[in-house]
Amino acid sequence: MLKYLILPLAFLSLYSCGGGRAAPRIPDADPPRAATQKAEPELSPDRLLQEAGENIKSGQASAALKILQLVTERYPETAAYKRALFLQERALILMDNETGADAAMLRVEAEYPLLSDYAVFILAEYHFSRERYTRSAALYQRVTERYPKSSLVPRAVYKRAQALLESQAYRNAIEVFERFLREYPRAELVPDAFLGLGRALIAEDRPAEAVRRYQEVWVKYPGNTFDQDVEEALDDLEAAGVEVPALTSEELYERGKNLYRSNQYLKARETFAELLEKEPRSPYRADVLFKTGIAAFNTGKRGEAAAILEKVVKAYPSDARTPEALLWIGRSYSKLGDWERGEKTFQKILDSYPWSDWADDALFFMGNIYRETGDMKKALNYYGRLAAEYPGSKFADSAIWWKAWTSYTAGDFKKAEKTLQELINRYPKSFLVKQARYWQGKTAEKQGDLSRALAYYERLREKGPYTYYGYRATERVASLSVAGVVEKNGPAPRPYRSMR
């Protein structure tokens, strides 16, 4: 019925494991004297709360309320009593019993302070859902004033503003929306608050301010579902004769950056293009072109990316972003299959910017180029340099993996096994560790040491039973078991002490 009727779930989950149970049946007559009959045990308060929780979850609010009232009557000095008070409020809300829910909230506030903020908040949500906006606004305010340290305060401030807006208390709504935006600028509901503030400003006949607020959300929180709402609001204002100024170059730049940061590359390119059309010699031109090139790469336009970034490098050779631009150029050529130009571009990074953050990336992609073209000797040279010169690189573990895989495919299984162990030892938290353990097992099988292979597989099953390679290891163990390896050799030894 209401989103916040399920707050907090922890208390309901404690009492929602079983189904409802009928009350103990009263015998129709006394039992024979000769027979003895045991009385059915009285349900514990925890069990009663459990049944009440199940009834609330299934929508049987009346049945839940009867049980909860029984708990409060029989167990007044227990923790169950307080929990029953909170659940009574929820049951009454589900029954749409306004008066009862209000009274239950007051009892929770008085007797169960641990959940008082939740009790007030869910009652506010209930009244809001019934369009009793003035009442709900007062309750949201109660949360913020009485429970200032509650995690519900940011949402309560926002919902109070919404309730004031719906109750046509526009001036108060504006004040509360502005407070929310000022105090919680990183909250999830910030874009909604901007839209609500715009509506309130229009209702207060302050259209110019509404335009500024709509444009602010357009710039700072772009590319989501709010874009269409903002566009429609601004169109309506313009149609009504309100001046809607064009965004400044600074605003377009900020919007483009925000789109870029959120990986909305197509919209970012559109915004950056609009900026450069508006101001070709913009002070942001270098960064705009740089981001436009990377955005082009990430939208599959590798030829355009290379052309744009080549211009950046040529026009701004001393720019701090030049090494990264070269990296994206090299990657673009590699994706296009132009290996020669890709290799030359990566080499520029190694020759001119060996100190940069992109030198290790260049080594890795150089290795990839030679691997793709079948020159494994050169590929291994670059992978080896990467692992040796940049051990902290995000690609170092992958470089070692490719060294091991090259040995495996060349039939040098002993070397492959040793190299895989090097990967595990040097990068024990790498995403490649489970893959390495599995292929260590395969290398052991290739060398005819099935017992050691089994040890690798068992180790992998122990560390990652539900991963892809964990399942594959289970398959290999089953296969070796069918072959009689397990029975013949007994428990498998650990292959390396360093694996413990």
Phi and psi in degrees as a GROMACS rama.xvg file:
@    title "Ramachandran Plot"
@    xaxis  label "Phi"
@    yaxis  label "Psi"
@TYPE xy
-130.587  141.2  LEU-2
-57.9469  -41.765  LYS-3
-92.3085  9.82801  TYR-4
-70.8428  -15.6711  LEU-5
-95.7619  12.843  ILE-6
-91.7636  138.681  LEU-7
-86.9835  145.147  PRO-8
-66.802  -27.902  LEU-9
-57.6384  -39.7023  ALA-10
-72.2946  -36.449  PHE-11
-69.8506  -38.7968  LEU-12
-63.9123  -26.0825  SER-13
-67.6538  -21.1844  LEU-14
-128.496  38.1156  TYR-15
-137.873  34.5739  SER-16
-95.7675  -20.7648  CYS-17
-120.451  168.64  GLY-18
-85.9122  175.56  GLY-19
-67.5072  156.281  GLY-20
-134.411  135.279  ARG-21
-68.0673  153.392  ALA-22
-64.622  150.362  ALA-23
-54.1368  133.849  PRO-24
-76.9675  134.269  ARG-25
-83.7715  128.139  ILE-26
-60.4637  146.233  PRO-27
-69.2863  -28.2237  ASP-28
-152.007  163.949  ALA-29
-65.7548  145.358  ASP-30
-71.6741  158.652  PRO-31
-56.6643  148.868  PRO-32
-59.8864  -34.5847  ARG-33
-73.0622  -21.3507  ALA-34
-97.8428  151.104  ALA-35
-114.639  138.751  THR-36
-128.179  123.605  GLN-37
-79.6725  136.615  LYS-38
-71.5592  140.732  ALA-39
-66.4931  131.207  GLU-40
-63.4718  143.589  PRO-41
-71.7984  139.786  GLU-42
-69.0258  141.951  LEU-43
-73.2764  159.353  SER-44
-60.8634  -35.2742  PRO-45
-64.0317  -40.5209  ASP-46
-67.1742  -37.3402  ARG-47
-65.4791  -42.2411  LEU-48
-63.7113  -36.0991  LEU-49
-61.1039  -45.6691  GLN-50
-65.9505  -40.0558  GLU-51
-62.2858  -42.0744  ALA-52
-61.2776  -40.5781  GLY-53
-63.9638  -39.7695  GLU-54
-65.553  -39.6506  ASN-55
-63.5415  -44.3056  ILE-56
-61.2626  -34.3904  LYS-57
-91.5393  4.23093  SER-58
85.8194  7.22751  GLY-59
-91.9811  71.228  GLN-60
-67.0132  -38.2492  ALA-61
-63.4354  -43.9248  SER-62
-63.6145  -40.9678  ALA-63
-62.6364  -41.6377  ALA-64
-62.2075  -40.7857  LEU-65
-61.3697  -42.7641  LYS-66
-65.2572  -42.8414  ILE-67
-66.5775  -37.0151  LEU-68
-64.8749  -36.1544  GLN-69
-63.7107  -41.5563  LEU-70
-61.879  -45.9934  VAL-71
-66.5154  -29.0902  THR-72
-76.9186  -41.0961  GLU-73
-86.822  -28.3202  ARG-74
-128.415  62.8097  TYR-75
-69.9208  -20.7939  PRO-76
-110.065  29.7334  GLU-77
-121.84  167.177  THR-78
-65.3653  -30.5441  ALA-79
-62.084  -33.9611  ALA-80
-60.0463  -46.6996  TYR-81
-66.8985  -40.6098  LYS-82
-65.3577  -35.6203  ARG-83
-64.6041  -34.6232  ALA-84
-61.6879  -45.0596  LEU-85
-64.4812  -43.7904  PHE-86
-68.4239  -28.6322  LEU-87
-61.2437  -41.3112  GLN-88
-60.7018  -43.0018  GLU-89
-63.2722  -42.4871  ARG-90
-63.2418  -42.4366  ALA-91
-66.124  -35.4948  LEU-92
-64.0393  -43.3051  ILE-93
-62.6133  -30.8191  LEU-94
-82.471  -2.49481  MET-95
58.8322  39.0364  ASP-96
-97.2514  89.4608  ASN-97
-60.0912  -50.0399  GLU-98
-63.2215  -44.8466  THR-99
-64.1797  -39.9727  GLY-100
-65.2176  -41.7105  ALA-101
-59.671  -44.6294  ASP-102
-67.0425  -38.4446  ALA-103
-64.9885  -38.5552  ALA-104
-61.1415  -42.1202  MET-105
-63.5344  -36.9196  LEU-106
-67.3512  -39.4735  ARG-107
-64.2791  -44.6692  VAL-108
-56.7837  -40.6622  GLU-109
-76.7582  -33.2254  ALA-110
-118.368  -11.9487  GLU-111
-137.972  70.344  TYR-112
-59.8327  -23.746  PRO-113
-58.4876  -34.0594  LEU-114
-115.805  18.7009  LEU-115
-62.0831  -42.5365  SER-116
-62.7045  -39.3992  ASP-117
-66.4133  -39.8859  TYR-118
-61.5208  -43.3465  ALA-119
-69.1634  -41.3951  VAL-120
-65.353  -45.1623  PHE-121
-68.6247  -28.5858  ILE-122
-70.1013  -38.6635  LEU-123
-61.4231  -43.0265  ALA-124
-62.1572  -39.1336  GLU-125
-61.2856  -50.2016  TYR-126
-65.9033  -35.7759  HIS-127
-61.9439  -43.0883  PHE-128
-65.8949  -22.758  SER-129
-96.7715  11.3906  ARG-130
63.1279  27.3668  GLU-131
-94.4144  72.5822  ARG-132
-69.1477  -38.3847  TYR-133
-63.4545  -43.5312  THR-134
-64.2685  -44.2384  ARG-135
-66.2065  -37.9119  SER-136
-60.3647  -40.8867  ALA-137
-64.3908  -37.4431  ALA-138
-72.0314  -39.5313  LEU-139
-61.2924  -40.6073  TYR-140
-63.355  -36.2441  GLN-141
-60.8049  -40.2237  ARG-142
-60.9264  -47.0706  VAL-143
-69.674  -32.5782  THR-144
-87.0489  -39.0244  GLU-145
-85.9703  -25.2506  ARG-146
-130.473  61.608  TYR-147
-62.7228  -19.5928  PRO-148
-95.2906  0.563821  LYS-149
-67.8777  144.757  SER-150
-68.1373  -12.0378  SER-151
-84.6132  -8.54229  LEU-152
-59.2545  -49.5155  VAL-153
-55.965  -45.5619  PRO-154
-67.0645  -36.4891  ARG-155
-64.4183  -38.9869  ALA-156
-62.133  -47.472  VAL-157
-61.57  -46.4491  TYR-158
-67.5582  -31.4145  LYS-159
-63.3841  -43.1134  ARG-160
-60.7193  -42.1584  ALA-161
-63.0191  -42.6124  GLN-162
-64.1649  -40.7862  ALA-163
-64.4301  -39.1913  LEU-164
-61.3051  -46.3468  LEU-165
-68.8676  -26.251  GLU-166
-88.2926  6.32766  SER-167
67.8306  20.4953  GLN-168
-88.927  69.3507  ALA-169
-65.4741  -41.0349  TYR-170
-62.5501  -44.283  ARG-171
-65.8944  -37.6228  ASN-172
-61.2504  -42.4502  ALA-173
-59.45  -45.8534  ILE-174
-60.0259  -43.0588  GLU-175
-74.0272  -38.8051  VAL-176
-60.065  -44.1918  PHE-177
-65.4919  -35.4772  GLU-178
-63.0679  -44.8262  ARG-179
-59.6074  -47.1033  PHE-180
-66.1889  -32.5522  LEU-181
-74.4946  -40.8376  ARG-182
-90.6746  -23.3553  GLU-183
-131.766  61.3017  TYR-184
-67.3992  -15.5389  PRO-185
-105.744  6.56964  ARG-186
-68.339  152.169  ALA-187
-61.4399  -29.4854  GLU-188
-89.3668  7.64427  LEU-189
-57.3014  -48.0607  VAL-190
-58.7971  -40.0321  PRO-191
-61.5637  -39.5377  ASP-192
-64.9202  -39.2117  ALA-193
-60.4361  -43.76  PHE-194
-65.0648  -42.6212  LEU-195
-63.0431  -40.2875  GLY-196
-63.5342  -40.5979  LEU-197
-60.3281  -43.3827  GLY-198
-61.5721  -43.5098  ARG-199
-65.2969  -39.5157  ALA-200
-65.5347  -39.4038  LEU-201
-63.7465  -43.5756  ILE-202
-63.1522  -29.515  ALA-203
-88.4255  9.77244  GLU-204
60.835  46.8387  ASP-205
-126.042  60.8981  ARG-206
-63.4725  -36.036  PRO-207
-62.5944  -39.5817  ALA-208
-66.649  -37.5433  GLU-209
-61.6087  -41.739  ALA-210
-58.7769  -46.0804  VAL-211
-62.0501  -39.9844  ARG-212
-69.1485  -40.8531  ARG-213
-63.4042  -41.7145  TYR-214
-67.9822  -31.1187  GLN-215
-64.1121  -44.4615  GLU-216
-69.6295  -32.0227  VAL-217
-61.9763  -37.2031  TRP-218
-82.345  -46.1008  VAL-219
-84.6233  -27.8988  LYS-220
-131.508  62.6983  TYR-221
-87.2481  166.158  PRO-222
82.8235  -1.64926  GLY-223
-102.583  -163.42  ASN-224
-65.9755  -15.6824  THR-225
-76.4016  -20.2797  PHE-226
-55.357  -46.7918  ASP-227
-65.3667  -40.5568  GLN-228
-62.5322  -41.8457  ASP-229
-65.4367  -45.0557  VAL-230
-58.8685  -44.3187  GLU-231
-64.3501  -42.0029  GLU-232
-63.8283  -43.9368  ALA-233
-67.1976  -37.6211  LEU-234
-62.5687  -42.0788  ASP-235
-64.2609  -41.4263  ASP-236
-64.735  -42.0212  LEU-237
-64.8926  -40.781  GLU-238
-63.3891  -27.9991  ALA-239
-84.4055  3.81105  ALA-240
94.8443  8.30158  GLY-241
-84.8879  135.024  VAL-242
-72.4916  127.044  GLU-243
-116.479  97.2838  VAL-244
-67.8552  149.969  PRO-245
-67.8889  152.184  ALA-246
-66.239  143.728  LEU-247
-74.2383  168.028  THR-248
-59.6567  -40.175  SER-249
-62.0946  -40.6116  GLU-250
-69.3076  -40.901  GLU-251
-63.002  -40.4335  LEU-252
-63.041  -44.0061  TYR-253
-65.5034  -41.7096  GLU-254
-61.6693  -45.5552  ARG-255
-59.8739  -43.714  GLY-256
-62.3485  -41.1442  LYS-257
-66.8925  -36.7457  ASN-258
-65.4511  -43.0563  LEU-259
-61.7215  -45.3776  TYR-260
-62.7204  -31.0226  ARG-261
-94.0302  16.8652  SER-262
63.407  23.801  ASN-263
-95.3228  73.5634  GLN-264
-70.7962  -35.7961  TYR-265
-63.2329  -47.2446  LEU-266
-67.1323  -33.5618  LYS-267
-62.5016  -44.7847  ALA-268
-62.0638  -40.9964  ARG-269
-61.3527  -43.6581  GLU-270
-68.1319  -42.0772  THR-271
-64.6454  -37.8253  PHE-272
-64.1888  -40.5036  ALA-273
-61.9542  -40.3276  GLU-274
-62.2862  -47.7701  LEU-275
-69.8095  -28.9491  LEU-276
-69.2148  -37.6009  GLU-277
-71.6594  -40.1352  LYS-278
-142.699  85.0636  GLU-279
-56.6748  -32.0733  PRO-280
-104.14  37.9188  ARG-281
-57.8753  142.331  SER-282
-62.8143  -13.3772  PRO-283
-96.9967  7.47907  TYR-284
-55.4592  -46.8843  ARG-285
-59.43  -47.7915  ALA-286
-68.6074  -36.4984  ASP-287
-62.9958  -46.2201  VAL-288
-64.7497  -41.2652  LEU-289
-59.0917  -49.402  PHE-290
-69.4562  -33.0982  LYS-291
-63.7079  -41.4307  THR-292
-63.109  -45.2097  GLY-293
-66.5492  -37.8952  ILE-294
-62.3341  -38.7473  ALA-295
-62.8732  -43.1297  ALA-296
-58.4552  -45.4595  PHE-297
-75.4802  -8.40395  ASN-298
-106.516  15.2525  THR-299
85.8669  3.65263  GLY-300
-94.1994  70.4168  LYS-301
-69.5244  -35.7296  ARG-302
-64.3622  -44.8139  GLY-303
-63.3474  -40.709  GLU-304
-58.8543  -47.6808  ALA-305
-61.8775  -42.4145  ALA-306
-65.5248  -43.8225  ALA-307
-64.7903  -45.0946  ILE-308
-73.1927  -28.7804  LEU-309
-62.3869  -38.777  GLU-310
-64.8448  -38.9848  LYS-311
-61.3383  -47.6553  VAL-312
-63.7994  -38.7996  VAL-313
-71.184  -40.1269  LYS-314
-80.6309  -27.6285  ALA-315
-131.754  64.6336  TYR-316
-64.9399  -25.192  PRO-317
-97.8999  6.59425  SER-318
-67.1558  142.423  ASP-319
-63.9033  -19.148  ALA-320
-88.715  0.0749465  ARG-321
-58.033  -45.6249  THR-322
-58.4473  -40.9227  PRO-323
-67.7796  -38.6184  GLU-324
-60.2474  -42.0545  ALA-325
-61.5786  -38.5262  LEU-326
-60.5593  -46.0499  LEU-327
-68.6002  -31.9496  TRP-328
-63.8951  -48.1537  ILE-329
-60.3095  -41.3907  GLY-330
-64.7396  -37.3282  ARG-331
-63.1535  -47.2555  SER-332
-63.0301  -38.2959  TYR-333
-62.9991  -42.8936  SER-334
-65.1148  -29.8281  LYS-335
-81.7153  -4.64603  LEU-336
82.4165  9.17022  GLY-337
-90.5554  76.8896  ASP-338
-62.3869  -38.0352  TRP-339
-64.0075  -47.505  GLU-340
-69.207  -33.8925  ARG-341
-63.5056  -45.1706  GLY-342
-64.7368  -40.2921  GLU-343
-65.2316  -37.5709  LYS-344
-68.0216  -44.0636  THR-345
-63.9958  -35.6551  PHE-346
-65.1339  -31.4282  GLN-347
-60.2947  -38.2612  LYS-348
-64.6517  -44.2652  ILE-349
-67.7053  -34.6966  LEU-350
-79.169  -42.1969  ASP-351
-101.837  -22.876  SER-352
-135.073  51.2728  TYR-353
-65.5688  -18.0291  PRO-354
-88.1489  -8.17595  TRP-355
-75.809  166.399  SER-356
-71.6754  -5.26985  ASP-357
-109.061  1.51638  TRP-358
-65.2324  -40.9697  ALA-359
-66.2042  -37.4255  ASP-360
-61.1293  -41.5519  ASP-361
-61.5767  -43.2439  ALA-362
-60.0071  -43.2244  LEU-363
-64.376  -46.3463  PHE-364
-71.5086  -28.7402  PHE-365
-63.6265  -44.9305  MET-366
-58.885  -40.6532  GLY-367
-63.4186  -40.0119  ASN-368
-60.3239  -47.9014  ILE-369
-69.5409  -31.5775  TYR-370
-66.004  -43.1734  ARG-371
-65.5343  -31.5134  GLU-372
-92.3654  3.1183  THR-373
87.1978  7.1203  GLY-374
-97.1509  80.6682  ASP-375
-70.4117  -25.6178  MET-376
-62.7433  -47.292  LYS-377
-69.6112  -38.0883  LYS-378
-58.3716  -46.6582  ALA-379
-65.7567  -31.1707  LEU-380
-61.7046  -45.9693  ASN-381
-70.5747  -39.4988  TYR-382
-63.4546  -40.0568  TYR-383
-65.0818  -41.9701  GLY-384
-62.7721  -41.452  ARG-385
-60.1599  -49.5301  LEU-386
-65.0348  -32.9265  ALA-387
-83.2873  -42.6996  ALA-388
-88.3938  -25.2555  GLU-389
-132.401  65.677  TYR-390
-63.381  -19.974  PRO-391
-90.5691  4.15003  GLY-392
-67.2243  147.642  SER-393
-67.9382  -13.9285  LYS-394
-101.478  -1.88348  PHE-395
-61.932  -42.1768  ALA-396
-65.6051  -38.3377  ASP-397
-65.8706  -36.2493  SER-398
-61.9155  -43.7219  ALA-399
-65.8261  -37.9789  ILE-400
-58.4966  -45.9065  TRP-401
-67.3736  -30.3379  TRP-402
-63.1566  -44.5513  LYS-403
-65.3115  -42.9413  ALA-404
-65.5048  -36.185  TRP-405
-62.5483  -42.0363  THR-406
-64.5786  -39.6425  SER-407
-64.0492  -48.7534  TYR-408
-68.9337  -21.6908  THR-409
-85.3355  -3.4741  ALA-410
87.891  5.3891  GLY-411
-91.4257  75.7116  ASP-412
-70.3481  -33.1401  PHE-413
-63.5829  -44.1009  LYS-414
-67.6232  -38.5157  LYS-415
-61.2057  -44.0795  ALA-416
-62.0795  -42.6192  GLU-417
-65.8067  -40.7044  LYS-418
-68.1675  -37.43  THR-419
-63.3469  -36.9537  LEU-420
-66.6004  -34.4749  GLN-421
-61.4618  -43.2068  GLU-422
-58.8651  -46.5019  LEU-423
-64.0922  -42.2642  ILE-424
-67.6509  -42.5509  ASN-425
-79.4966  -30.9586  ARG-426
-133.115  67.4104  TYR-427
-64.06  -17.281  PRO-428
-101.394  7.72631  LYS-429
-67.0271  148.05  SER-430
-66.5828  -12.4512  PHE-431
-90.4832  -3.30824  LEU-432
-62.2414  -46.8434  VAL-433
-64.8199  -39.1068  LYS-434
-61.5062  -42.4708  GLN-435
-63.7745  -42.6083  ALA-436
-62.1031  -41.2483  ARG-437
-61.5491  -46.1252  TYR-438
-74.5815  -19.3736  TRP-439
-63.6454  -40.5856  GLN-440
-60.7726  -41.8149  GLY-441
-65.9332  -38.6886  LYS-442
-64.71  -37.8892  THR-443
-64.3361  -40.856  ALA-444
-61.1887  -43.4918  GLU-445
-62.3377  -28.9276  LYS-446
-87.6374  0.746104  GLN-447
82.838  6.53898  GLY-448
-97.5957  81.9168  ASP-449
-70.5833  -29.7336  LEU-450
-64.9026  -42.3923  SER-451
-69.365  -36.4208  ARG-452
-59.5628  -43.6853  ALA-453
-61.6375  -36.8916  LEU-454
-63.9728  -40.9271  ALA-455
-62.1723  -45.4052  TYR-456
-65.0023  -40.9142  TYR-457
-65.4693  -38.6985  GLU-458
-62.1848  -41.0985  ARG-459
-66.9971  -41.2547  LEU-460
-63.5369  -33.0429  ARG-461
-69.7305  -40.3827  GLU-462
-87.7412  -28.6398  LYS-463
-149.877  65.9117  GLY-464
-63.629  -29.851  PRO-465
-105.39  17.8893  TYR-466
-92.2824  170.146  THR-467
-56.8368  -49.3306  TYR-468
-74.862  -21.1936  TYR-469
-64.9788  -42.8754  GLY-470
-66.5639  -39.8217  TYR-471
-65.6466  -36.9931  ARG-472
-63.8518  -38.6414  ALA-473
-62.2067  -39.4012  THR-474
-62.6189  -41.1448  GLU-475
-68.8516  -38.7027  ARG-476
-61.3261  -43.6553  VAL-477
-62.4622  -40.3786  ALA-478
-65.1061  -43.0419  SER-479
-68.3293  -31.7518  LEU-480
-66.889  -41.3108  SER-481
-62.4756  -35.307  VAL-482
-75.5508  -5.28488  ALA-483
85.8534  11.2902  GLY-484
-66.5898  -42.0263  VAL-485
-65.4082  -47.3981  VAL-486
-66.5593  -37.065  GLU-487
-71.6448  -42.0832  LYS-488
-99.7636  -10.5122  ASN-489
75.2101  -164.285  GLY-490
-56.5135  136.915  PRO-491
-79.2669  136.943  ALA-492
-76.3414  158.144  PRO-493
-72.489  135.464  ARG-494
-71.6728  -35.7857  PRO-495
-139.543  140.753  TYR-496
-62.2641  -33.9059  ARG-497
-67.1423  -10.1881  SER-498
-84.826  -6.27682  MET-499
